[in-house]
Every structure is written in C-alpha cells, then in structure tokens.
Amino acid sequence: MKSDTTLKHEGFQALRAKLDPVELERFIVLLKRESFDYTKWRKNIFEDNSIEELAEKADQFSQGLD
C-alpha cells in the first residue's frame, strides 16, 4: 500500500496531466466546498455505461500503463 504522501503526490500528477493549473485549483476548491461523498460519487459515475463499455475503457487504460 502506498503512503499518504505518495498517493497525494501521484494524484496531483494525474490531475496535472489532464487539467491546466486553473482547472486543477478549481477542482480542489469544488471538492473542499461541497460535502463530497466519494463512495456515492463512485457508484454513480459509470451508471450510464454498459459492462462492455466499462471493460473497453479498462482495457484502454491498462494498455496506456505500459
């Protein structure tokens, strides 16, 4: 298991890869401002995808890890 420091560092790196600095700051502010339930969010994020679509996304993601 990764340490909290490593997890935070890698999380910020992932966010920086997808968001510009202003968007990254807005994202953090949004999370802090709202009462955010990650578990509930996670359950709903893929509700409109079929199992086949999720499998394809997972396959594409894993291919990008090499």
N, C-alpha and C positions, 0 to 999 in steps of 0.2 A: 504494500500500500504506500502511496506517495505521501510525503509530508504535506501539511497545510501550506507551507511556503512554496513548495514545488508546484502544488496544484494551483495556487493563485497565480504564480508566475506563468505556467503553461496556459491557464485560462486567459490571462491578459494577452499573451502572444497570439492565441487563437482569435480573440476578438480583434486585435490589431490587424490580423491578416484579412479580415472581412470588413472592418469599419474604419473610416478615417477618424482622426483624433476627436473631432467634434461629435461625431456619431457615438464613439466609444464613451465619451463623457456623458452624453445624453442618456445612453443605455444604463450606465451606472446610476445616474440620478433617478431615472424611472424606477429602477429596482429598489432603491432606497426610499423613494417617496411612497410607493404603493405597498400595501401589505401583500407580500408576494408569497404564494404557496407553490413552491417548485413542484411538489408531488402532483398537485391538481393540474398545474400547467402542463407537466409532462404527460399526464393521462390524456389531455385534450389536444395536444399539438399534432398528433398524427391521426385524429379521428376520421378525417376525410380521405385517408389513404387505404387502399386495399392491402392485404398481406403481400400480394405480388409486387405492388409499388414499393412497399417498405423493404422487401427483400432486394429489389433492384437498387434502391438507394443505399442499402447496407453494403451491397456488393461494390457499387461505385466508390463508396467511401473507403472500403478496405483496400481497393486497388490503388487508391491515392496515398496510402500509408507507406508504400514501398519506397 
